[in-house]
């Protein structure tokens, strides 16, 4: 498997930018074909964003949004749905209801879906992963908590943090009424609508994941909804989830009875997946691309940051 630096060195041998772009595209398509052959000829879709390379970009260019369904529809044209789907995810997350739209569309097309997480599939990306039949993770891979983030004053705030803060205030005031004077200005800033919205969003996301787990990964379980509820609650409420970006590795995911395959179990497959990941990160480094959806049908959908120009 070529390293990131080796791929970059090979790219830089192409002094003509157009030739360099063609080389990257051809290498990318060849690598997707290797992954496809390793997965019994399934359809392949890569969904990736440049959140590591372009953190200054706006959220709609880096995260899961409603517009992404257009990208999925575009790259899925011409696929044989009966072959199933291998979805490669690299995302910081995004809008919960946008993830729902994508998942329901994929479920309507494919009887079998597996998700590969080369490194990060966080937040709404974790939700999509939990909607699959199987998740494939390496030692470096991670999922994350699924508590919804609300936009408060221009910054994301965990709905779980809002609910927990209210519960802390209630318990302290019940323990000592004098604490009400301390909590009053904070609780006024929350307001009844914000607290209810936070509760509703947490419940909405959790119930959605329960439904998907019961329908797919836990469909053969004696009580798929009970098992799905346990897992969704763990990812949504778990006391360990003090940070929305907390790492949930494959061992922790397996401890929740999720069906997880080890990426390292097939060396050729692992090499192809990580090579594709390296290629995509180079594309994000060298082009204005901020989000890419591409398929084994050689169809491509791209969101660009600024004016497209290959360097």
Buried (B, 14 or more C-beta within 10 A) or exposed (E): EBEBEEBBEBBEEBEEEEEBBEBBBEBBBEBBBBBBEBBEEBBBBBBBBBBBBBEEBEBBBBBBBEEBBEBBBBBBEEBEEEBBBBBBBBBBBBBBBBBBBBBBBBBEBBEBBBBBBBBBBBBBBBBBBBBBBBBBBBEBBBBBBBBBBBEBEEEEBBBBBBBBBBEEBEEBBEEEEEBEEEBEEEBEEBEEEBBEBBBEBBEBBBBBBBBBBBBBBBEEBEEBBEBBBBBBBBBBBBEEBEEBEBEBBBEBBBEBBBBBBBBEEBEEBBBBBBBBBBBBBBBBBBBBBBBBBBBBBEBBBBBBBEEEEEE
